[in-house]
Amino acid sequence: MLTDITLGQYFPAKSLMHRADPRLKLCLTVFVIVLIFASANFFALALGVGYIFLGIALSRTPVKLYLKSLKPILFIVVFTAVLNIFYGAGEPLWQWGFLKITRTGLLNSAMVSIRIVTLILASSVLTFTTSPTQLTDAIERLLKPLGKLRVPVHEFAMMMTIALRFVPLLLEETDKIMSAQKARGADMESGGLIQRVKALIPVLIPLFISAFRRAFDLATAMESRCYHGGEGRTKMKQLRFGGEDWLILGSAVLALGAFIALNTLLPPSIVR
């Protein structure tokens, strides 16, 4: 289960999405997420989903990695969908006691489920096609205006990137520790909830020790390379917009225009 979490992983490849400016990819991720959650009908939602699928196709990343990123949230999607089925006004299609299924509830369930899935897919496109270094540069450049307000932009960007990069490392370390404990006879899958929680204590203690050790080693490595924050630092690779970036930006503008038209001209799919 832990190995199915792909958050923070980077998949190197030669594709249009990999070559795109990281600032553009970060802004497009936020842009698509806003489209998904602002859609009032399924036609506008389909436009946002199609834009995400286009990014997946252009990333040349194996589809199994995207499916793998969806596996950990499958329970959340199903649980949320079931709850929304019973939430909605209108004539009930089926009713048993206080539980009732309506057409609005079914539409709510479908739209919420699609939104959650596409949210994860959009984030996966960003992390699969953007290295941690590029992501740090993108966040720093986008937040650069806040530097005039004495906000430590570089340190903030570095902190976010390191935290994102530590996710797969800690998951891998957790999987190794659990395998080692099971090899020593530890039982972590049987018993009630309280027993399972107690069985995780031998995993959490070495995990915390390993995490602090990794953090100390990282801090030592940064100090040995004379890292003192972002003041006076220069970039080996400058971020510049190319022809492909302007093409992607133009497609986003067209998608925004089509989304506004679909969202305003067509009736909403959900009436509460």
N, C-alpha and C positions, 0 to 999 in steps of 0.2 A: 504493500500500500504506500509506504513512504517513497519507494522508488518511482511511483507514478506522478509525484509532484514535480513539475518542470518549471516552477516559478524561478526566475533569475537565470535560467540556463541560456547559453548562446550557442547557436548552431551555425558554424562557419560555412558559407557557400558563396557562389558568384551569381548574384541575381540583382534585379532592379531595386528590390527593397533593401538589400544589403548595401548597395551603392548610394542609396538616397541619404540626404542630409539627416543626421539624427535629430536635429531640432524640428525638422519637418515631420518626421515620423512620430515624435512625441506629441506635437500639436495635432496631427491627424488622429492619433489614438484618442485624445480628449475630444476631438471633433466628432468622431464616429460614436463614441459613448454618449455624447450629448444628443446626437441624432436618434440613437436607439431609444433613449429614455424620454425624448420629447415627441416621439411619434404617437399620433392619435389614432391611426388606423393601420391596418395590416399592409397596405400598399406602401406607406411611408416606411414602415418597419422593414418590409422586404427590400427597399432601396438601401437602407443601412446595412442589412445582412449581406446583400449582394456586393456592397463596397468592401466589406470585410473579407468575403470569399475571394474577391479580386486580389486583395492584398495577400491572402494565403497562396493563391496560384502564382503570383509574381515573386513570392519569397523563395520558391524552390526548396521548401523545407518538407521533409516527409510528412504525409498526412497522419501517420501513426503517432507522431509527436504531439500534434494538436489533439488527437483523440485521447492520448495519454494525459494531457493537461486537463481534459474534461472529466476524467475518471474520478478524481478525488471529490468533485463537487456534485457527482451524480445524485447522492443522497439528498443534498440541499435542494437540487432542482426538483426531484420527485416530491419531497416534503412540501416545498413551497407550492408546487402545482396542485397537490391534493388539498391544501388549505384553501387556495383560491377557487377551487371548484365549488366549494360550499359558500362562497362569499359573492353575492350578487343579487340585485333586485330583479323582479320580473316574475312571469308565470313559471312555476316549477315544472321541469321536465320529469323529475323523479323526486319523491319525498318520503322520508321515513322518520317520523317524529319531528324533532326540530332540525334535522338535517335535510337539506333540499339542494338539488342541482338545477341551476337555471342556465339559460343560454348566455347570459352575461357572465356567470361564473366560469363557464367553459372558455369564453373568450379571454377573461382575466387570466385564467390558468395558462392558456397558450401563450399569451403575450408576455407574461412575467417569466415563464420558462425560457422563451426565446431571448429575452433581454439578458438573463443571467448567463446563458450559454455564449451569446455573442460578446458579452463583456469579457469573459475569460479568453475567448478567441482573439479579440482585439489586443488584449494585453500580451498574449502569447506571440502574436506577430511582432510586436515591438521588441520583446526580450529575445526572441529567436534570431532576429536580424540585426540587433544592435549590441555591440560589445560593451562591457562595463565602462571602459575608458570613453567610448563615444557617448554613452549615456551620461556620464559625469560632465563631459564638455557641453552637451546639449542643455542639461539642467542649469549649469553655471552661466551659459550665454543667455538663456531665456530669463534668468533671474538677475542678470547683471544690473538692470536699473535699480534694484533694491539695494545695491551696494552704496548708492549715494545716501541712503538712510542709515548707513553703518550696519547693515545686515551682513553677517559673515556668509556670503553667497557660496564661495568656494568650499568652505568647511561644511556647509549644509549639503551641497551637492555630493561631496566626497562621503559624507556620513550616510546619505541615502543609498549611494551606489554600493558601499561596503556592506550595508545591511542587506541589500538585495542579493549581493554575491554570496553572502554567508548562508542564505537559505538552503541552496542545494548542498553546500558543504556540511551543514549541521544535520540535514536529512540523511546524508550518506553516513555520517558518523553515528547517528542514532540507529540506523539499520545494522551497522557493524556491531554496535554494543548489544543490540537485541539478539543478534545471531550468536554472539559469544555467550550471552547469558543462557540462551536456550541450549547451547551445546553443553553447558554445565548443569543442565537439568532444571532450569527455571521454567515454571509454567505460567504463561502470560495470557492464555486464551480461554482457560476454563474458570469456572466459578462465577460469582455474582459481580456486580459493578464495583463494590468496595474491595473485593479481593483482587480484581484486575488493576484497580488504582494502586493498591499496595504493592502489586507485582512490578509496577513501573518505577518504584523508588530505586531499585538497583540500577535502573537505566538512567534516571535523571541525574543522580550524583556524578557518575563519570562523564555524563554529557556536559554538565556545567563546568566540570574541571577541564574538559577538553576545549570548551568554548572560551574559557578564560585564558587557556594556554595559547590558543590560536590568536586571540586578541593581543596578548602580550608579545607573541612573535611578530605579528603584523606591526605593532607599534615600534618594536625594536628595529625591524627592517626599514620602516619609514624614517626613523631617526638616523639610522646609519647612512641613509641616502640624503641627509640634510633637509628633510621635509619640515618646513616651518609655516605651512598654510599657503594661501593663495597670493599673498602680497609679493609683488615683484616677479611672479612666475610668468614664463612665456610658454607658448604652445609650439610643439614640434610640427603638428599638423593643424593648419588653420581651416576652420569650417567655412566653406563657400558654396553658394547655390550654383548648380549646373543646369544644363538644358533639361535633363531628365527631372530634376527637382521642380522646375517651373511647369513641366508637363503634368506632374503629379498634382501640383498645387492647382493648376487649371481644372483638372478632373474633379478636385474637391469643391471648387467653386460651382461647377456644373451640377454636381451632386447636391450641393446646398440649395441651388435654385430649384431643382426638381423636387427636393424634399419639401421646401416651402409650398410649392404648388400642390403637391399631393396632400400635404397636411392641412391646407386651408380650403381647397376646393372640394375634397372628398369628405363625406360624413365620417365622424369618429366611429371606430369599431366597438368601443366600450361606452356604454351609457350607464352611469351609476345612479 
